[in-house]
């Protein structure tokens, strides 16, 4: 029997579970079900574990095990001295909705470049397929060929400001594949890594799958603070930190050079690994200093091509610290054996020929056209992001939340992504939505979508 009476005692959660089999698994499943059904809303503070154990008349260790399962799934977020909360991104972890491909929907959801890249890619591909030995691109990868592909990757990384040795450069089947390989190599089940409080959703799904706990870092003036990173190192025992210093997704923020250098010093002091995502670096005209150039021995640097060339070109280059070469090699082999030689050769030729530079300049021109349109139509609202950015971070007026704006926009035929899709743990989502400005097939379609959004926003001013 419970020690205390809970008849009139206020509790945020009163589960009913089957006390047979693995009770901790039953309790964890009940918690997940109650979050899914809306019984427990994001931000709800959970009862203390000892109190819940008393209420259910079970051992404290049983509750602890159940909570740990849910923490690793991203459903709960715990911090010393504060308690345990239902994560604000709990529902996002379970329901990452795909883009709605429909003629009636103007998609401003998933980030992608405009279609200018396809012309140069087509020319290169046509040349390859006219060569006498074209069939080799449909076979398993040849070690000799792949070596010059890595050289092309090193050339691309140098273009971004990081002169990585060729032997440190690995080919991966896209940025997400690279991220998974880095996480598998750097962390084990139950480890913790830190990130911005609102971050790339692919990081959240990857860490949830691998049983890695995400720790959100505090922000000040749009970027993480030195103190929050030090605190996470000391008290959360984080193994690594994931950062997107240039055009941070979703906030568009560019990290100051001063903070980059401070992060490197902290990483040195606490033996902290850095996963630096350079997904949007190629879109920028003014390159900033990569963290990897300051601390190569502790930094995984990812340079993907999906935002610079095309989403269907599933290829990314990752510079890997020498101590982790074998782990990354094993991870990549187990996930995909090797990258597709056709894609790898195509990307290498785009880089070495300079066609990628032509494509990027075309993208930059289109980005400027579209961003000028955003600035004009949404002039009465705060919308972060500059003329080169592929997406914008729109702050919402009045009491309008991101979740509400996403739903209202979709009813009017426009898809945007609310801040809740990006939020980590118990961080409170910004009242904002992300707009992918190059996703619409034309400037005219983008204009129609922006006008619809503006009309919705004016109601709440």
Backbone torsions as a table, in degrees:
resi	resn	phi	psi	omega
1	UNK	NA	146.4	177.0
2	UNK	-60.2	147.6	179.1
3	UNK	-67.6	-40.9	-175.5
4	UNK	-111.0	158.0	174.0
5	UNK	-86.8	132.3	-177.7
6	UNK	-114.2	18.7	-175.5
7	UNK	-59.9	-50.7	-178.6
8	UNK	-108.5	14.5	-175.4
9	UNK	-87.8	128.0	-179.1
10	UNK	-73.6	123.1	176.6
11	UNK	-134.0	137.2	-178.5
12	UNK	-73.6	-17.7	-179.4
13	UNK	-148.4	125.9	178.4
14	UNK	-125.1	79.1	-175.9
15	UNK	-72.0	154.3	171.7
16	UNK	-119.4	118.8	-174.7
17	UNK	-129.3	158.7	174.0
18	UNK	-80.8	124.8	-179.4
19	UNK	-93.6	57.0	174.5
20	UNK	-145.9	158.8	-175.1
21	UNK	69.9	-150.6	178.5
22	UNK	-81.4	97.4	-173.8
23	UNK	-61.5	-36.9	-177.8
24	UNK	-64.8	-33.5	177.2
25	UNK	-69.9	-39.1	177.6
26	UNK	-62.6	-41.7	-179.8
27	UNK	-66.6	-42.3	178.3
28	UNK	-62.9	-39.7	179.4
29	UNK	-67.2	-38.5	178.2
30	UNK	-64.2	-39.2	178.4
31	UNK	-63.0	-46.0	179.0
32	UNK	-61.9	-42.6	179.4
33	UNK	-61.9	-40.6	-177.4
34	UNK	-71.4	-29.4	174.7
35	UNK	-71.8	-43.2	179.5
36	UNK	-61.0	-40.8	-175.2
37	UNK	-83.0	-10.3	179.1
38	UNK	93.2	2.7	176.0
39	UNK	-61.7	-40.9	175.2
40	UNK	-110.3	119.5	-177.6
41	UNK	-93.5	153.6	175.9
42	UNK	-54.1	135.7	-179.7
43	UNK	94.3	-8.8	179.4
44	UNK	-65.9	131.6	176.6
45	UNK	-82.4	126.5	-178.4
46	UNK	-77.9	153.0	174.6
47	UNK	-60.9	148.2	175.1
48	UNK	-54.9	145.6	-174.8
49	UNK	-59.8	-40.9	-179.4
50	UNK	-65.4	-38.5	179.3
51	UNK	-66.2	-41.6	179.1
52	UNK	-67.3	-37.6	177.4
53	UNK	-63.1	-40.1	178.2
54	UNK	-65.7	-43.4	-179.7
55	UNK	-60.9	-42.4	-178.2
56	UNK	-87.2	-7.2	-177.9
57	UNK	58.5	50.1	177.1
58	UNK	-132.8	171.3	-179.1
59	UNK	-70.0	147.6	177.3
60	UNK	-59.4	-38.6	-178.6
61	UNK	-62.6	-29.0	178.8
62	UNK	-67.1	-43.4	177.8
63	UNK	-65.9	-42.0	179.9
64	UNK	-58.9	-43.9	178.8
65	UNK	-63.3	-42.6	-179.7
66	UNK	-63.5	-44.1	179.4
67	UNK	-63.4	-38.8	-178.7
68	UNK	-63.7	-40.1	177.1
69	UNK	-58.5	-45.6	-176.6
70	UNK	-72.8	-30.0	175.6
71	UNK	-66.4	-43.9	-179.3
72	UNK	-68.7	-25.0	175.6
73	UNK	-81.2	-8.0	-178.6
74	UNK	84.9	10.1	-178.6
75	UNK	-82.7	-32.2	179.3
76	UNK	-121.0	154.0	176.3
77	UNK	-132.0	127.1	-176.6
78	UNK	-122.4	143.5	174.1
79	UNK	-142.6	141.9	-177.0
80	UNK	-61.5	128.8	177.3
81	UNK	86.3	-11.0	-177.9
82	UNK	-110.1	-34.5	-179.1
83	UNK	112.7	-168.0	-178.2
84	UNK	-117.8	133.0	-176.1
85	UNK	-126.6	154.5	168.4
86	UNK	-69.6	125.4	-176.2
87	UNK	-62.1	141.7	176.2
88	UNK	-66.0	-23.9	179.3
89	UNK	-100.3	17.0	-177.3
90	UNK	-58.9	-47.0	-179.1
91	UNK	-70.5	-32.6	178.9
92	UNK	-65.5	-34.3	178.7
93	UNK	-64.0	-32.2	-176.8
94	UNK	-92.9	-23.3	-173.9
95	UNK	-132.5	71.2	173.0
96	UNK	-86.1	98.3	-173.9
97	UNK	-75.2	139.8	177.1
98	UNK	-76.0	165.5	173.6
99	UNK	-59.6	144.3	179.4
100	UNK	-93.6	99.6	-178.0
101	UNK	-80.2	103.1	-178.1
102	UNK	-154.5	145.1	177.8
103	UNK	-66.3	-22.4	-179.1
104	UNK	-85.2	-12.5	-176.9
105	UNK	-106.6	126.7	172.1
106	UNK	-89.6	111.4	-173.6
107	UNK	-85.5	116.6	170.1
108	UNK	-119.7	29.6	-175.1
109	UNK	-91.7	-85.3	-175.7
110	UNK	-69.3	137.4	179.4
111	UNK	-78.5	135.1	177.9
112	UNK	-157.6	154.9	175.5
113	UNK	-77.5	168.2	175.2
114	UNK	-72.9	179.1	-172.2
115	UNK	-83.0	6.4	-176.8
116	UNK	-60.8	-25.1	-175.2
117	UNK	-71.8	-23.2	-169.6
118	UNK	-66.0	-29.8	-179.6
119	UNK	-62.5	-49.8	-179.6
120	UNK	-66.9	-38.6	178.0
121	UNK	-63.1	-42.1	-179.3
122	UNK	-62.5	-43.3	179.8
123	UNK	-60.9	-45.1	179.7
124	UNK	-64.8	-41.4	-179.0
125	UNK	-65.9	-39.5	178.6
126	UNK	-63.6	-40.1	176.9
127	UNK	-61.3	-44.6	-179.1
128	UNK	-60.6	-44.1	-174.6
129	UNK	-75.4	-12.7	176.2
130	UNK	-88.9	-10.5	-179.9
131	UNK	-72.6	150.1	-174.2
132	UNK	-62.0	-36.6	-177.7
133	UNK	-99.8	32.6	-176.7
134	UNK	-57.6	-27.3	-174.2
135	UNK	-61.7	-22.4	-177.2
136	UNK	-66.3	-20.5	179.5
137	UNK	-75.4	-6.8	178.6
138	UNK	-107.5	8.6	-179.5
139	UNK	-104.6	-176.8	172.3
140	UNK	-64.6	156.9	-176.3
141	UNK	-66.6	140.4	175.2
142	UNK	-95.1	131.8	-174.7
143	UNK	-59.1	-40.2	-179.5
144	UNK	-65.3	-43.9	178.6
145	UNK	-63.5	-43.4	-176.6
146	UNK	-64.9	-25.9	179.5
147	UNK	-65.9	-41.4	179.0
148	UNK	-73.9	-22.9	172.9
149	UNK	-65.3	-37.7	177.3
150	UNK	-67.2	-35.9	176.5
151	UNK	-62.9	-39.3	176.4
152	UNK	-63.8	-39.1	177.5
153	UNK	-62.5	-41.7	178.3
154	UNK	-62.9	-36.6	177.5
155	UNK	-64.1	-40.3	178.5
156	UNK	-66.2	-42.4	178.9
157	UNK	-62.2	-38.3	178.2
158	UNK	-63.7	-35.2	177.5
159	UNK	-62.4	-29.0	179.5
160	UNK	-88.5	-0.6	176.0
161	UNK	103.0	9.2	-179.4
162	UNK	-126.0	109.6	-179.5
163	UNK	-86.9	78.5	-177.9
164	UNK	-82.7	139.9	174.2
165	UNK	-60.9	144.7	-177.4
166	UNK	-57.0	-38.5	-177.8
167	UNK	-66.1	-15.6	178.0
168	UNK	-90.6	-6.8	-174.6
169	UNK	-93.8	125.3	178.9
170	UNK	-115.2	143.9	175.8
171	UNK	-92.0	135.2	-179.9
172	UNK	-133.6	159.8	-178.4
173	UNK	-85.6	61.4	178.7
174	UNK	101.0	165.4	-177.3
175	UNK	-63.2	-37.5	179.6
176	UNK	-65.8	-38.4	176.6
177	UNK	-62.8	-41.6	177.6
178	UNK	-63.8	-43.2	179.6
179	UNK	-61.8	-44.6	178.6
180	UNK	-60.8	-42.3	-180.0
181	UNK	-64.0	-40.9	178.7
182	UNK	-64.2	-44.1	-179.9
183	UNK	-64.7	-43.1	178.9
184	UNK	-62.7	-34.0	-177.2
185	UNK	-81.3	-35.4	-173.4
186	UNK	-90.6	-24.6	-170.6
187	UNK	-129.0	161.1	173.2
188	UNK	-120.1	167.1	178.1
189	UNK	-54.7	129.0	179.1
190	UNK	94.5	-12.5	177.2
191	UNK	-68.0	164.5	179.1
192	UNK	-120.5	140.3	170.7
193	UNK	-131.0	153.4	-177.2
194	UNK	-101.9	157.8	177.1
195	UNK	-156.5	175.6	171.4
196	UNK	-61.8	155.0	-179.2
197	UNK	-66.4	-22.1	170.9
198	UNK	-127.2	121.6	-168.4
199	UNK	-142.8	177.2	179.0
200	UNK	-57.8	122.1	-176.5
201	UNK	-59.9	-29.4	178.6
202	UNK	-62.4	-28.6	175.3
203	UNK	-67.1	-40.7	-178.1
204	UNK	-65.9	-43.3	-179.8
205	UNK	-69.4	-35.9	179.9
206	UNK	-67.1	-46.6	-179.7
207	UNK	-66.6	-36.1	177.8
208	UNK	-63.7	-40.4	-179.9
209	UNK	-65.7	-36.7	-176.3
210	UNK	-89.9	-1.6	-179.5
211	UNK	72.2	31.0	178.3
212	UNK	-102.6	135.0	-176.9
213	UNK	-90.8	128.9	176.5
214	UNK	-89.7	131.9	178.7
215	UNK	-112.9	115.9	179.9
216	UNK	-76.9	138.4	177.6
217	UNK	-98.1	146.0	-179.5
218	UNK	-69.4	148.0	178.3
219	UNK	-108.9	149.0	170.5
220	UNK	-144.6	125.0	-176.9
221	UNK	55.6	38.0	172.5
222	UNK	87.1	-2.9	179.0
223	UNK	-138.7	160.6	-176.7
224	UNK	-63.4	155.4	-179.6
225	UNK	-99.9	151.5	177.0
226	UNK	-59.4	-42.8	-177.7
227	UNK	-63.4	-38.9	-178.5
228	UNK	-67.3	-35.4	178.4
229	UNK	-69.7	-41.8	177.2
230	UNK	-62.4	-42.8	178.9
231	UNK	-60.3	-43.4	-179.6
232	UNK	-64.1	-35.5	177.2
233	UNK	-66.5	-43.3	-175.8
234	UNK	-76.9	-43.8	-169.5
235	UNK	-105.0	-27.9	178.7
236	UNK	-99.8	-7.1	177.2
237	UNK	53.7	47.3	-178.5
238	UNK	-68.6	146.6	-179.7
239	UNK	-91.6	-31.7	-176.2
240	UNK	-153.0	170.6	174.7
241	UNK	-132.9	133.3	177.4
242	UNK	-100.1	127.9	-177.3
243	UNK	-137.9	146.1	171.9
244	UNK	-123.6	83.6	-170.6
245	UNK	-65.3	-27.3	-177.3
246	UNK	-113.5	122.2	-175.5
247	UNK	54.0	61.3	-179.3
248	UNK	-57.3	132.0	180.0
249	UNK	-93.5	115.8	20.4
250	UNK	-108.5	-1.0	-166.3
251	UNK	-82.2	-9.9	-178.2
252	UNK	71.5	5.2	-172.9
253	UNK	-69.6	141.8	172.3
254	UNK	-105.9	119.2	-176.0
255	UNK	-66.8	135.9	179.6
256	UNK	-66.8	151.3	179.4
257	UNK	-64.6	-34.2	178.5
258	UNK	-59.5	-44.4	179.3
259	UNK	-67.9	-37.6	178.3
260	UNK	-56.9	-43.9	-179.4
261	UNK	-69.4	-35.4	177.1
262	UNK	-66.1	-40.9	178.9
263	UNK	-61.0	-41.3	178.8
264	UNK	-62.4	-41.8	179.0
265	UNK	-64.8	-40.2	177.6
266	UNK	-64.7	-43.3	179.7
267	UNK	-60.8	-40.4	177.3
268	UNK	-62.6	-45.8	-175.5
269	UNK	-65.5	-40.3	-174.5
270	UNK	-104.8	12.6	179.1
271	UNK	52.9	46.9	-175.0
272	UNK	-95.2	132.9	175.9
273	UNK	-83.5	147.3	178.5
274	UNK	-118.2	130.3	170.3
275	UNK	-108.3	106.5	-175.9
276	UNK	-101.2	117.1	-178.5
277	UNK	-97.6	111.3	-179.3
278	UNK	-101.9	33.2	-174.6
279	UNK	-51.5	-40.6	-173.5
280	UNK	-103.7	6.2	-175.3
281	UNK	-60.0	-35.6	-175.6
282	UNK	-70.2	-16.1	179.6
283	UNK	-78.5	-17.5	-171.5
284	UNK	-86.4	137.7	176.8
285	UNK	-81.1	-38.8	178.6
286	UNK	-102.0	107.0	-177.4
287	UNK	-76.6	139.2	176.5
288	UNK	-105.1	164.7	-173.9
289	UNK	-69.2	116.8	176.8
290	UNK	-68.4	143.6	175.4
291	UNK	-60.5	-35.6	-177.1
292	UNK	-61.2	-30.3	179.9
293	UNK	-70.8	-22.2	179.9
294	UNK	-92.2	-27.0	-176.8
295	UNK	-144.8	65.3	-175.3
296	UNK	-63.3	-31.0	-175.9
297	UNK	-73.3	-9.0	179.9
298	UNK	-128.8	11.9	-173.9
299	UNK	-124.3	129.2	168.1
300	UNK	-92.8	119.7	-177.9
301	UNK	-111.7	121.1	-175.4
302	UNK	-108.7	125.9	177.0
303	UNK	-124.8	102.2	-178.6
304	UNK	-94.1	161.8	-178.6
305	UNK	-109.2	-3.8	-174.6
306	UNK	-65.9	-31.1	-179.5
307	UNK	-92.2	-18.8	-179.2
308	UNK	-93.9	-31.0	-178.9
309	UNK	-117.7	-75.4	179.0
310	UNK	-157.5	148.1	-180.0
311	UNK	-61.3	-29.9	-177.5
312	UNK	-78.7	-11.9	176.4
313	UNK	-85.0	85.4	-172.5
314	UNK	-79.0	80.9	-179.5
315	UNK	-148.9	138.3	174.1
316	UNK	-145.4	153.4	176.8
317	UNK	-109.5	139.0	178.9
318	UNK	-130.5	123.1	172.8
319	UNK	-85.1	125.8	-171.4
320	UNK	-118.8	134.3	174.1
321	UNK	-56.6	142.1	-174.5
322	UNK	-56.2	-34.0	-178.5
323	UNK	-65.7	-15.2	-175.4
324	UNK	-115.1	12.0	-178.6
325	UNK	-56.5	-50.1	-174.5
326	UNK	-67.5	-40.5	179.1
327	UNK	-62.0	-42.8	179.3
328	UNK	-67.1	-41.0	178.5
329	UNK	-58.4	-44.3	179.8
330	UNK	-65.8	-43.0	-178.2
331	UNK	-63.1	-45.8	-178.9
332	UNK	-64.7	-39.2	178.5
333	UNK	-63.5	-44.0	-177.5
334	UNK	-69.5	-25.5	179.6
335	UNK	-85.9	-36.6	-174.1
336	UNK	-148.6	8.8	-175.3
337	UNK	63.7	-66.5	172.5
338	UNK	-156.3	167.3	178.0
339	UNK	-71.1	158.9	178.4
340	UNK	-67.5	120.2	-178.6
341	UNK	-57.3	-34.4	179.4
342	UNK	-60.9	-46.3	-179.9
343	UNK	-68.5	-40.6	-178.1
344	UNK	-65.1	-42.4	178.6
345	UNK	-66.7	-43.0	179.5
346	UNK	-59.8	-46.1	179.8
347	UNK	-64.0	-43.2	-179.5
348	UNK	-60.9	-41.4	179.6
349	UNK	-68.2	-36.9	176.7
350	UNK	-60.9	-40.1	-177.5
351	UNK	-72.0	-53.1	-173.5
352	UNK	-67.6	-35.6	-179.2
353	UNK	-73.8	-19.3	-175.8
354	UNK	89.6	-0.3	178.3
355	UNK	-62.4	-28.3	178.7
356	UNK	-65.0	-33.3	179.0
357	UNK	-67.3	-39.3	177.0
358	UNK	-62.0	-45.2	-178.6
359	UNK	-63.3	-44.4	-178.4
360	UNK	-63.9	-39.6	177.2
361	UNK	-62.8	-39.0	177.0
362	UNK	-63.6	-42.7	177.5
363	UNK	-60.7	-44.7	-177.9
364	UNK	-61.7	-39.1	177.5
365	UNK	-64.2	-43.0	179.3
366	UNK	-68.2	-39.0	177.6
367	UNK	-59.0	-42.2	-179.7
368	UNK	-64.2	-42.3	178.0
369	UNK	-59.0	-46.6	-174.9
370	UNK	-73.3	-38.1	178.4
371	UNK	-67.5	-33.4	175.9
372	UNK	-63.1	-37.0	178.3
373	UNK	-66.7	-42.4	176.8
374	UNK	-59.8	-47.2	-179.0
375	UNK	-60.6	-35.1	-178.9
376	UNK	-74.2	-52.5	-174.7
377	UNK	-71.5	-35.7	-178.3
378	UNK	-103.8	30.5	-175.9
379	UNK	-60.6	-26.8	-177.7
380	UNK	-84.7	2.5	-175.1
381	UNK	-129.1	158.6	178.4
382	UNK	-83.9	119.3	-176.9
383	UNK	-137.1	101.5	-175.5
384	UNK	-73.9	152.3	-179.9
385	UNK	123.5	145.6	-177.8
386	UNK	-106.5	-170.6	-171.0
387	UNK	-67.8	-18.5	-179.8
388	UNK	-95.9	-11.5	-171.1
389	UNK	-74.5	139.7	179.6
390	UNK	-77.2	-13.0	-178.2
391	UNK	-144.9	163.3	179.0
392	UNK	-129.4	154.1	-177.9
393	UNK	-114.2	103.0	-172.6
394	UNK	-95.1	114.2	175.8
395	UNK	-78.8	143.2	-171.7
396	UNK	-101.8	143.8	-177.7
397	UNK	-81.9	162.7	173.4
398	UNK	57.4	-138.4	-178.3
399	UNK	-95.8	7.7	-177.0
400	UNK	-67.9	125.6	178.8
401	UNK	-96.4	163.8	178.1
402	UNK	-60.8	-41.6	179.9
403	UNK	-62.0	-42.2	178.6
404	UNK	-65.9	-43.2	-179.4
405	UNK	-63.8	-40.3	178.4
406	UNK	-60.3	-43.2	-179.7
407	UNK	-68.5	-43.4	-179.9
408	UNK	-63.9	-42.0	-179.6
409	UNK	-65.1	-41.1	-178.7
410	UNK	-63.8	-36.6	176.8
411	UNK	-62.3	-30.2	179.9
412	UNK	-91.0	1.2	176.3
413	UNK	95.0	20.2	179.3
414	UNK	-127.7	130.8	178.4
415	UNK	-101.4	122.7	172.6
416	UNK	-129.1	166.7	-179.6
417	UNK	-113.0	124.8	-180.0
418	UNK	-75.2	157.5	-179.0
419	UNK	-58.8	-29.4	-179.1
420	UNK	-59.9	-23.0	177.9
421	UNK	-70.1	-21.0	-173.2
422	UNK	-107.8	-12.8	-170.7
423	UNK	-71.8	148.5	-177.6
424	UNK	-112.8	129.6	173.0
425	UNK	57.8	-135.7	-176.2
426	UNK	-90.0	11.7	174.2
427	UNK	-61.8	141.8	179.6
428	UNK	-85.4	126.0	-177.8
429	UNK	-61.8	141.0	171.6
430	UNK	-65.3	146.5	174.8
431	UNK	-77.9	82.4	-172.8
432	UNK	-156.2	163.9	171.5
433	UNK	-134.5	152.1	176.8
434	UNK	-98.8	135.6	179.3
435	UNK	-115.0	122.0	175.1
436	UNK	-90.5	105.3	-168.8
437	UNK	-79.4	-17.5	-179.2
438	UNK	-100.7	-1.3	178.9
439	UNK	-66.6	-41.0	176.2
440	UNK	-59.8	144.7	-174.9
441	UNK	-72.1	-17.8	-179.2
442	UNK	-144.9	161.9	176.4
443	UNK	-64.9	-35.2	179.7
444	UNK	-63.4	-40.3	178.6
445	UNK	-67.2	-41.0	176.7
446	UNK	-59.8	-44.1	-178.9
447	UNK	-60.2	-44.1	179.1
448	UNK	-60.6	-42.9	179.7
449	UNK	-64.1	-42.8	-179.4
450	UNK	-65.6	-38.8	178.0
451	UNK	-63.2	-40.7	177.5
452	UNK	-61.7	-44.4	179.2
453	UNK	-63.7	-43.6	179.7
454	UNK	-59.7	-42.8	-179.3
455	UNK	-64.2	-36.0	176.2
456	UNK	-66.7	-46.6	-176.8
457	UNK	-62.2	-36.9	-177.8
458	UNK	-62.0	-28.2	178.6
459	UNK	-63.8	-29.9	-173.6
460	UNK	-102.3	4.6	179.6
461	UNK	-68.1	NA	NA
